[in-house]
Amino acid sequence: MSTADQCVDTPDWHNGYAGANSGLGWTCLEYAQDQGWCANGDFTTAGVSAGAGGVTYRYPEDNCCACGKQTSGSGLCIPNPCANNGICYATSDTTAQCDCSSTGYTGTTCST
């Protein structure tokens, strides 16, 4: 069984690409099989060119599923440090940031 076959999409996650999956974006398996961004557990040249590494476009499914990687370089977002459904994303291999824009909260962890 390949890494992609073992993938489970993050609940309520979507990449906002309206052209796929009823507006929710590509699924894990679709990234691995259809997009050509990953092969043999790593990013292809096309994947790197597309910025599919997760930091730029925050595609956690592509990182953890298709390429067999965590959502951030060192697991900084596992478990999610952001409160109130804030979205954690890696800004580098050693730092992470919370996106609170859709929560109604502010602060570094969306708690105020």
N, C-alpha and C positions, 0 to 999 in steps of 0.2 A: 504494500500500500504506500503510495507516495505521500509526501508531506501535505500536498494540496488536498488529497483525498481525506486526510484526517482533520481538515479545517472545519471550524465552526465559526460562523460570523458572529461578531460582537453584537449583542442585543441592541436594537435601536440605532446601530451605526449606519451611516451612509456617507458617501463622498460627494453628494450633490450633483452628480452627473445625471442629468435628466433623461439622457438617451438610453438608459438601461434599467432593468429591474423596476419598472413602474416609477421611475424618478428617484429611486434609492441608490442608484449607482451599481457598479459591478460587485458581484459576490467574490469570496475568496477563490473559489474554484474557477470562476471566469477570469480572474486576474492571472491565475497560473496557466490555464489552458488557452485562453483566447487573446490575451493582450500581448504575449510574448515578451513580457518585462522580466521574467525570471527563468532560470534554467539551472539545474544541478545545485539548488540551494543558494544561488546568488543572483545578483542583478545582471541582466544582459546589457550590452551597449545601448540598446533601445530603452531599457528601463532606466538606466542612468541618465540618458538624454531627456527622458520624460519627467525626470525629477521624482521618480516613484519611491524614493527612499524613505518617505514618511515625514522627514523633518520639513521639507518644502511644502508638500501637499497634505500631509498628515493622513496617509493611507494606511491605517494600522493593519487592515486585512492583507494588504500586499506585503508588508513587512513580516508579520508573524506567520502568515500562512503560505503564500506562494513562494517566498524566499526562505522560509524556515527561520526567520529572525523574530526577535522580540519587538514590541511596539516602539521601544527606544533602545539605544545602544547598550545600556546597562540595566534595563528593567526599571528605570526611574519612575515609570507610570504604573508599575504593578506592585502593590495595589495602587489605585488611583488616589493621589493626594488631594485632589480637588473636591471640595464640598459642593453640595447642592447641584449635582449633575454637571459640574464644570468639566471641560475636556482637557486632559493632560496631553501634552506633546513635548517631545524632546527638542531642545534647541541646539544641543550638541550631545556628545557621548557622555557628558558628565552633568549637564544641567537640563532642567525641565521647566515648563511654564504652564499655567492654567489659563484656558480661554473661558472667561466668565460671561462673554457677550450675550449668550442666550439664556442666562440664568436669572437675571435681575439682581445678582449679587456682585460684589467687587472684592478687591483684596488679592493677595498673592495666591490664596487658596479658595477664592470665591465664598468666603465665609462672613463678609461684612456687607 
